[in-house]
Amino acid sequence: MGVAATKKINPEDYILSVLSPEERLNAAFKVAEEAFKGTKLTMKDVDSAVKKVRRKAYAKKK
């Protein structure tokens, strides 16, 4: 008797696979915002960096 092989799925990979590129980008920025919360960076610094990256990411689509 053959045993059906099961593949273990990493929940993080699954979640990322069902998100659109824009949703993945937004999730990454939220994680970064939390990660830099205790640093000397201001929200303005983070916000301007996010805008710069988004401009580059969205410009490639057009």
Wavefront OBJ file of the C-alpha trace (Angstrom):
o trace
v 0.000 0.000 0.000
v 1.258 3.399 -0.918
v 1.098 6.232 1.545
v 0.092 9.590 0.178
v 2.841 12.100 0.729
v 1.849 15.166 2.632
v 3.598 18.436 2.300
v 3.958 20.615 5.331
v 2.955 24.184 4.523
v 4.584 27.116 6.210
v 1.761 29.473 7.313
v 3.875 32.549 6.525
v 4.460 31.363 2.959
v 0.758 30.657 2.528
v -0.253 34.073 3.827
v 2.223 35.795 1.524
v 1.046 33.758 -1.451
v -2.562 34.920 -1.085
v -1.706 38.608 -0.712
v -1.414 40.911 -3.688
v 1.928 42.669 -4.213
v 0.426 45.884 -2.822
v -0.852 44.069 0.273
v 2.580 42.484 0.792
v 4.210 45.895 0.512
v 1.766 47.407 2.999
v 2.358 44.516 5.409
v 6.113 44.991 5.117
v 5.783 48.681 5.916
v 3.655 47.921 8.982
v 6.266 45.461 10.218
v 9.022 48.022 9.614
v 7.037 50.690 11.450
v 6.775 48.410 14.490
v 10.441 47.407 14.236
v 11.652 51.017 14.237
v 9.246 52.216 16.913
v 11.926 52.429 19.639
v 14.582 54.124 17.490
v 15.445 57.769 17.081
v 13.853 57.803 13.645
v 10.831 60.026 13.518
v 7.589 58.976 11.912
v 8.344 61.643 9.307
v 11.614 59.831 8.438
v 9.823 56.493 8.141
v 6.926 58.016 6.220
v 9.188 59.704 3.679
v 11.157 56.466 3.199
v 7.897 54.563 2.681
v 6.694 57.109 0.117
v 10.004 56.886 -1.740
v 9.872 53.088 -1.917
v 6.204 53.107 -2.939
v 6.891 55.598 -5.730
v 9.616 53.312 -7.087
v 7.456 50.188 -6.710
v 4.388 51.686 -8.350
v 6.365 53.444 -11.094
v 7.564 50.050 -12.358
v 3.943 48.961 -12.828
v 2.994 51.800 -15.139
l 1 2 3 4 5 6 7 8 9 10 11 12 13 14 15 16 17 18 19 20 21 22 23 24 25 26 27 28 29 30 31 32 33 34 35 36 37 38 39 40 41 42 43 44 45 46 47 48 49 50 51 52 53 54 55 56 57 58 59 60 61 62
